[in-house]
Every structure is written in C-alpha cells, then in structure tokens.
C-alpha cells in the first residue's frame, strides 16, 4: 500500500495536558489509519530553551511517550521514536544550516516572541535561532508530505518549505515541500479561561490523579456574573461551558445552557456533570498509563523498534542528500 507520509513531533518540555491531547494527539491517532505516520518526541528541541535544565528533558520525554501510547497511538500502525535516538536528524540539520540565510530565521515570529516571553533565560544562542532548521530536518528527512500542526506552527512550516525549495534548487530535487495539515479542533480553555498552557499554570495534566482533576474543575472559573446561586448567567462566558462543548453530549449542553441562563442549575452541579464526562473520557487513558508505568519495558520495546525504523528511513534520505551535494 502506497500511502502519503505524515510526520509530527512534540517538544519534550513539560507534561502533556488536556489541550495537547484534544488539540493534537487525538488527531494523530485518527491519521494513523489513513497515512504512513511518523511521530516523535523532540527532545533536542527542548534544549533550545531548556539547555540550563537539561536533566528534566528525560522525564518529559517519558511522560510524552507514555501518553502517546495511552491515547491510542498504535506501534503496529505508526512509527514512534525519539529525535535524539536518530542522529541522522543532526547531520541533516548541519547541512541545511549551511544554506539557510540567517535573515529568514530572524524573521520567524516565534523567535522574538519567545525571547520576550522567556526573559529569565538567555536565548541569544545559535541553537535557538536554528530551531526551525532542526524542525525542517525532522520533517524532510522522512520526505513527509503532510505535517499536522496547530496554527502557531505554520510560520515554521513555511520556513521548512523554503529551505526544502532552496536545497532542491541548489542540488537537485530531493525533497517534497511539506504541507501543514491544520488541526481543526476547538481551543481547549484552561482553568482560568485563557488558552490551556503550562506557562499559564492553568492546565489539567494527563498525569494528574483523578482527585486532582476533580479539584481543579471544582475550583475552575465560571461566568463572573454568577456570584450567587440565584444569579442568572451566560454559559458562553464560562470556561466550564467551553469544556462541556468538548466533553458533554448535545442534550447536556442544552440543559446546561437553559439552566445557566435561568439560574435553574448552579455552577457546582454544572461542574459535576463535566467531571463525570471528563472522567469517562480520561479513564481509559489513566488505566493504560498505569499499565505502562508498571511495565516500562513495553515503552522501551516500542521505542527501540521505532528508532530503528526511523533511522533506516532517515539514512535512505541522507544517502540521496550526500550524493546530491557531492559529499562522501
Ligand atoms: N515545534 C514543535 C512544537 O513546538 C515540535 C516539533 C519539532 C515538530 N519538530 C517538528 C512538529 C517537526 C512538527 C514537525 O511542538
């Protein structure tokens, strides 16, 4: 079967949260039946901003891998690997760095934004500037056609296309230009109503104990107009309702809408329904996580197989690259 190739990765900086699960990982799972998929943990990318605390990357990598499998990625259907275990990415990154103009990298919006956001770190490094070059190597080393990503990653993908084009122009056609597959999932609000993100400290993590998840939802922000049980509210103004839109049935959403507008239902009961549905959604993942935590060899076997397959594919491309450039 000749299916188009898909590749995507997640940076190993922190634990996986509900927003990553709904926004990205579930989409990866659905793509594995239709495409030849490569999914990986970008642990080197985590170094670009986290080099001073490099020891934390291993834990994040492990958490991501456990969640990949627990959420339904199936190693029989897709290739799952760790970036640093496929050193071919580094060789291609070096070669691409020779042809990538610095100006292109300085113009990527995330370059300045991240530097401003993370003022406590020195991000005036060569590696941080080269983030999109490494990401390009990750993608084109598999000659991937599609890259499922969120909208925030689109500027990186645009650079990847430009670098691939420049390579092909200089040395001959080796790389297809990768296309973004925009994920059309609802934005998952965090506990305070802003986008769920570890940097806002408003996230529900897949590694949270059920009691912690329950506590987080119980204390979550609601429509600020409903100070008392008898105050009428507007569900659209409550982040709790936006989570209902993702996790609750149509009928429940309707009941809650009416109940909130008429003060027929209180915020506590509304949250109880959300907790019930969220638990139903997360329970299979929690069960699988527990199993994987008890038997770490399951993950190591999966990754050993994935690393080997990825390295083989990556090496095929590198042979074309070396030959196109007249190296070796
Ligand atoms: N930049 C991506 C993120 O922040 C991670 C990533 C690294 C990636 N390499 C990639 C995503 C290649 C898609 C394709 O999560």
Boltz pocket constraint, residues with backbone or C-beta under 6 A from the ligand:
constraints:
  - pocket:
      binder: B
      contacts: [[A, 7], [A, 8], [A, 9], [A, 10], [A, 11], [A, 42], [A, 45], [A, 134], [A, 135], [A, 138], [A, 139], [A, 147], [A, 148], [A, 149], [A, 153]]
      max_distance: 6.0
